[in-house]
Amino acid sequence: MEIAVGRCLHSLAHSAFPARKITCYKTGYGIGRNTTNWIVKRNCRTVVVQAQDRQTWLPGLDPPPYLDGTLPGDFGFDPLGLGEDPESLKWYVQAELVHSRFAMAGVAGILVTDLLRVTGISNLPVWYEAGATKFGFASTQTLFIVQLLLMGFVETKRYMDFKNPGSQAKEGSFFGIEVALEGLEPGYPGGPLLNPLGLAKDIKNAHELKLKEIKNGRLAMVAMLGIFIQAYITHVGPIDNLIEHLSNPWHKTIIQTLSG
């Protein structure tokens, strides 16, 4: 949509479109609005204002210029101006993507294990006590070191691919199985191991799938924050909280819980 604004001595609609009347005042300002194009002449000078035709997190908000809507899930939200530097913005995009995936996996893991625990199907600890559980096949220290090494290796490879896209898929870079791990682009791993369903093979044009992923990831991050606060206040798991709420929906709510 375009809006033409000019101080009017006279005004004409663009010849390429049907003539439309524009209200003008000799001493005022004429504003024409159309879904195609309006042109208002001002002493043989034309002023055309291009309106923003995109969704923003706050209706009517002018997004910052460095958030031009090309990034998946870009709704112009950056109140602290963290993305002003282009290189920093690239890193923040990858950081949000990774945190989103961890949050989605965390929410799914917490809800499934909590459901198995509450229903009695499995004798599992509540999620915030799982880290203190002793396992017979290995000590806690051993498990921690193994996890540290494995996650450190994966995160190092991811960082190297971010700094030099495609470098981690070169022949000889990963024990001869580079093809199975070949990434589509930084942040979007591919191959039969990390993309077994073959989704978004044309990653450059997979904007809709990227948008769905980041939306679900942001929702999962908010859900994780809620689960953390819930556990701190009520000292039970999310399924227990849900059952208690459903037992008396009008009197067992977040308001009553916080006030009690």
C-alpha positions as semicolon CSV with decimal commas, in nm:
position;residue;x (nm);y (nm);z (nm)
1;M;0,000;0,000;0,000
2;E;0,123;0,346;-0,080
3;I;0,009;0,677;0,065
4;A;0,076;0,997;-0,124
5;V;0,101;1,315;0,077
6;G;0,151;1,664;-0,058
7;R;0,066;2,028;0,004
8;C;-0,189;2,078;-0,270
9;L;-0,225;2,344;-0,534
10;H;-0,372;2,073;-0,753
11;S;-0,372;1,694;-0,755
12;L;-0,402;1,420;-1,013
13;A;-0,437;1,045;-0,989
14;H;-0,176;0,839;-1,167
15;S;-0,266;0,792;-1,530
16;A;-0,208;0,419;-1,512
17;F;-0,504;0,376;-1,276
18;P;-0,866;0,485;-1,287
19;A;-0,915;0,842;-1,178
20;R;-1,002;0,881;-0,813
21;K;-1,091;1,197;-0,631
22;I;-0,852;1,318;-0,363
23;T;-0,969;1,570;-0,107
24;C;-0,737;1,872;-0,119
25;Y;-0,732;2,211;0,039
26;K;-0,543;2,509;-0,092
27;T;-0,397;2,582;0,246
28;G;-0,388;2,229;0,381
29;Y;-0,256;1,887;0,299
30;G;-0,410;1,630;0,066
31;I;-0,387;1,263;0,155
32;G;-0,484;0,997;-0,094
33;R;-0,511;0,630;0,001
34;N;-0,542;0,339;-0,234
35;T;-0,430;-0,022;-0,249
36;T;-0,248;0,054;-0,573
37;N;-0,084;0,392;-0,607
38;W;-0,173;0,756;-0,547
39;I;0,031;1,051;-0,663
40;V;-0,023;1,402;-0,537
41;K;0,151;1,689;-0,714
42;R;0,294;1,970;-0,514
43;N;0,429;2,253;-0,731
44;C;0,543;1,990;-0,988
45;R;0,706;1,783;-0,712
46;T;0,574;1,442;-0,608
47;V;0,592;1,299;-0,259
48;V;0,510;0,930;-0,212
49;V;0,525;0,755;0,124
50;Q;0,555;0,375;0,116
51;A;0,357;0,226;0,403
52;Q;0,487;-0,076;0,591
53;D;0,280;-0,378;0,487
54;R;0,402;-0,631;0,747
55;Q;0,302;-0,764;1,085
56;T;0,471;-0,620;1,390
57;W;0,460;-0,731;1,752
58;L;0,283;-0,404;1,837
59;P;0,030;-0,278;1,579
60;G;0,129;0,056;1,435
61;L;0,490;0,021;1,543
62;D;0,765;0,118;1,300
63;P;1,020;-0,166;1,316
64;P;1,389;-0,076;1,328
65;P;1,553;-0,055;0,984
66;Y;1,782;-0,352;1,043
67;L;1,479;-0,578;1,097
68;D;1,338;-0,568;0,746
69;G;1,115;-0,876;0,772
70;T;1,347;-1,114;0,585
71;L;1,435;-1,321;0,895
72;P;1,192;-1,598;0,997
73;G;0,971;-1,475;1,280
74;D;1,082;-1,113;1,244
75;F;0,807;-0,895;1,388
76;G;1,027;-0,595;1,461
77;F;1,082;-0,679;1,828
78;D;1,418;-0,554;1,954
79;P;1,357;-0,299;2,234
80;L;1,722;-0,310;2,346
81;G;1,864;-0,266;1,999
82;L;2,073;-0,583;2,026
83;G;2,059;-0,652;1,653
84;E;2,192;-0,321;1,526
85;D;2,527;-0,478;1,444
86;P;2,479;-0,719;1,147
87;E;2,735;-0,971;1,276
88;S;2,578;-0,973;1,623
89;L;2,234;-1,017;1,468
90;K;2,350;-1,331;1,285
91;W;2,475;-1,478;1,614
92;Y;2,158;-1,387;1,804
93;V;1,948;-1,557;1,535
94;Q;2,146;-1,880;1,580
95;A;2,135;-1,850;1,960
96;E;1,756;-1,811;1,960
97;L;1,720;-2,108;1,727
98;V;1,928;-2,336;1,950
99;H;1,753;-2,221;2,268
100;S;1,416;-2,279;2,098
101;R;1,508;-2,637;2,012
102;F;1,636;-2,709;2,361
103;A;1,317;-2,562;2,507
104;M;1,093;-2,770;2,280
105;A;1,284;-3,086;2,374
106;G;1,277;-2,989;2,743
107;V;0,903;-2,920;2,755
108;A;0,826;-3,248;2,576
109;G;1,058;-3,443;2,807
110;I;0,917;-3,289;3,124
111;L;0,554;-3,341;3,028
112;V;0,600;-3,701;2,908
113;T;0,803;-3,817;3,210
114;D;0,573;-3,633;3,450
115;L;0,272;-3,801;3,291
116;L;0,436;-4,143;3,325
117;R;0,517;-4,068;3,690
118;V;0,172;-3,940;3,786
119;T;-0,011;-4,228;3,615
120;G;0,216;-4,481;3,784
121;I;0,337;-4,632;3,457
122;S;0,698;-4,569;3,552
123;N;0,874;-4,491;3,879
124;L;1,043;-4,172;3,763
125;P;1,150;-3,878;3,978
126;V;0,990;-3,538;3,932
127;W;1,180;-3,349;3,664
128;Y;1,369;-3,106;3,892
129;E;1,506;-3,396;4,098
130;A;1,618;-3,603;3,800
131;G;1,970;-3,461;3,814
132;A;2,023;-3,602;4,163
133;T;1,910;-3,953;4,070
134;K;2,172;-4,225;4,109
135;F;2,209;-4,473;3,826
136;G;2,361;-4,817;3,862
137;F;2,543;-4,826;3,529
138;A;2,749;-4,511;3,591
139;S;2,822;-4,254;3,859
140;T;2,693;-3,898;3,846
141;Q;3,043;-3,763;3,789
142;T;3,099;-3,996;3,494
143;L;2,769;-3,902;3,332
144;F;2,846;-3,533;3,378
145;I;3,188;-3,564;3,213
146;V;3,049;-3,767;2,921
147;Q;2,772;-3,513;2,868
148;L;3,022;-3,227;2,887
149;L;3,247;-3,387;2,625
150;L;2,968;-3,480;2,385
151;M;2,786;-3,146;2,405
152;G;3,114;-2,957;2,391
153;F;3,211;-3,140;2,073
154;V;2,873;-3,080;1,905
155;E;2,863;-2,712;2,004
156;T;3,220;-2,662;1,881
157;K;3,131;-2,813;1,544
158;R;2,821;-2,593;1,526
159;Y;3,024;-2,281;1,604
160;M;3,282;-2,371;1,340
161;D;3,008;-2,417;1,083
162;F;2,865;-2,078;1,180
163;K;3,200;-1,907;1,135
164;N;3,276;-2,090;0,809
165;P;2,954;-2,227;0,655
166;G;2,999;-2,567;0,495
167;S;3,340;-2,630;0,646
168;Q;3,219;-2,919;0,863
169;A;3,089;-3,114;0,564
170;K;3,423;-3,126;0,384
171;E;3,574;-3,465;0,319
172;G;3,776;-3,595;0,612
173;S;3,635;-3,349;0,865
174;F;3,428;-3,605;1,059
175;F;3,559;-3,962;1,040
176;G;3,438;-4,014;0,683
177;I;3,065;-3,971;0,756
178;E;3,047;-3,603;0,661
179;V;2,779;-3,665;0,397
180;A;2,545;-3,808;0,661
181;L;2,578;-3,488;0,865
182;E;2,594;-3,234;0,585
183;G;2,409;-2,920;0,685
184;L;2,169;-2,729;0,463
185;E;2,288;-2,397;0,605
186;P;2,417;-2,278;0,946
187;G;2,161;-2,373;1,209
188;Y;1,979;-2,621;0,987
189;P;2,157;-2,959;0,983
190;G;2,073;-3,211;0,715
191;G;2,162;-3,561;0,608
192;P;1,988;-3,889;0,697
193;L;2,089;-3,866;1,065
194;L;1,973;-3,512;1,145
195;N;1,703;-3,476;0,880
196;P;1,568;-3,832;0,827
197;L;1,234;-3,712;0,684
198;G;1,405;-3,493;0,428
199;L;1,211;-3,182;0,528
200;A;1,298;-2,848;0,369
201;K;1,562;-2,977;0,131
202;D;1,542;-2,639;-0,041
203;I;1,624;-2,454;0,279
204;K;1,652;-2,117;0,105
205;N;1,280;-2,125;0,022
206;A;1,158;-2,295;0,339
207;H;1,041;-1,972;0,502
208;E;0,709;-2,119;0,618
209;L;0,874;-2,413;0,796
210;K;1,133;-2,185;0,955
211;L;0,856;-1,955;1,076
212;K;0,661;-2,243;1,232
213;E;0,971;-2,372;1,407
214;I;1,071;-2,039;1,560
215;K;0,712;-1,967;1,670
216;N;0,686;-2,303;1,846
217;G;1,033;-2,253;1,991
218;R;0,943;-1,916;2,140
219;L;0,626;-2,064;2,288
220;A;0,834;-2,347;2,437
221;M;1,078;-2,100;2,595
222;V;0,788;-1,920;2,763
223;A;0,648;-2,259;2,872
224;M;0,983;-2,356;3,025
225;L;0,992;-2,032;3,220
226;G;0,641;-2,107;3,346
227;I;0,741;-2,461;3,447
228;F;1,043;-2,328;3,638
229;I;0,836;-2,073;3,831
230;Q;0,559;-2,327;3,890
231;A;0,801;-2,580;4,039
232;Y;0,963;-2,315;4,260
233;I;0,628;-2,204;4,405
234;T;0,429;-2,529;4,423
235;H;0,713;-2,786;4,457
236;V;0,534;-3,032;4,225
237;G;0,541;-3,114;3,855
238;P;0,326;-2,953;3,582
239;I;0,089;-3,251;3,553
240;D;0,021;-3,235;3,929
241;N;-0,051;-2,864;3,894
242;L;-0,288;-2,931;3,605
243;I;-0,476;-3,203;3,794
244;E;-0,515;-2,977;4,097
245;H;-0,647;-2,694;3,883
246;L;-0,896;-2,919;3,701
247;S;-1,025;-3,053;4,032
248;N;-1,162;-2,709;4,119
249;P;-1,108;-2,471;3,824
250;W;-1,277;-2,166;3,982
251;H;-1,093;-2,175;4,312
252;K;-0,757;-2,333;4,233
253;T;-0,596;-2,092;3,991
254;I;-0,267;-1,908;3,965
255;I;-0,415;-1,619;4,163
256;Q;-0,512;-1,837;4,457
257;T;-0,181;-2,022;4,440
258;L;0,026;-1,704;4,453
259;S;-0,189;-1,543;4,722
260;G;-0,165;-1,858;4,936
